[in-house]
């Protein structure tokens, strides 16, 4: 027979293992869909009391970092800047010297 009367102490005693089980069953923070599902589970766990608010904040922060990393992976590489496609100063000096040499040859 069950000796527990449903007091607050019993609820706290049961909440810790339930909270751990809930967190262990949450989706992994892998890929966009996994992160989206993780956020939904974390929010629901906070609302039903399975996840303490403090831990919920940590979980949601982790999800934010994961989503930022996922977003960065999805972005196409940025094209090189216009400045990077211009010849270097050394290259411009060499080209200038070649032009000058050609002009001098034509004068001779």
Buried (B, 14 or more C-beta within 10 A) or exposed (E): EEEEEEEEEEEEEEBEEBBEEBBEEBBEBEEEEBBBBBBEBBBEBBEEEBBBEEBBEEBBEBBEEBBEEBEEEEEEEEEEEEEEEEEEEEEEEEEEEEEEEEEEEEEE
